[in-house]
Amino acid sequence: MLLKMSKSLIDSDGFQIITTKKSLKSKSTKVPPKETNFQKQETKIDIEKSYRRVHTCVEELSTSEYLKKIDKAVSNILKDRNIVEIVCFGLGHIGECNISKYQLALLLCLKNKYKPNKVCVHDPIFYKDECEILKKFKLDVIKENTEGSYIISEQGVTLVYLPHCPKQLTNNFFWSNWVENLENCILLCNSFTSIIENQLSRVVKETVPLIHKIYPFTQEVLLDNNFIYKDIFNDISVHYFPKDKLECVPADFWNKPDKPKYENAEEFITSLMIEKLTI
């Protein structure tokens, strides 16, 4: 998601920092500068302190009305099915940023609620110490930057959690799962309706064509942003793909296009920029 730029500089990680005027102790969106040939620098994190802080965030979220709304929406979609895996991209710096800590806390609440067989996480900017924090929470850290390409399970429902991730990453996720099996997928991510309605149709079709294509066959559950801190889960919705809608797609709908390429997508960190995490 592109943010209105009020301040710009290059930090010690080699990332451009874009900040907004309103935030909860600033979750800065870090994006690579246009002309870049950098190596990501490591920052030491107090692992135990961060681990305890995330636990506190989990306690706050676990009794919140916001979590209850998500659970109600997801449970209504699941019916008699089970979530077998949760996949999460884009948490950000969980050791430094309060917003990222709460977004991780939501992931842990979902893990505790649905008890999937595995929970996988990835962000190309994770520090080594942040990977250690995630492993302490018994999460599987994906090393390779697949740019959102992840093939979901055929054994049950996959819950895909993309907290404020670039729309290009969501588009890549669809590219890797461009099959009828999408009926076994639930996405918790930025509202598709906002993406479609806030940009020209031509622009959406050109920049994220698979989001544009799947949107008419998507059911979206809007979530009331009623958590105490308003800039953590703003514009997040639950999306799913009902079987009866997918049965109405055109005959050539599932013809898989070439892997998407993006130009001038400053917020999207590609595998060429950072190949894999050091764990």
Summary of the structure (lengths in Angstrom):
residues: 279
radius of gyration: 18.1
end to end distance: 27.2
largest distance: 54.2
contacts: 835
relative contact order: 0.16
helix: 35%
strand: 16%
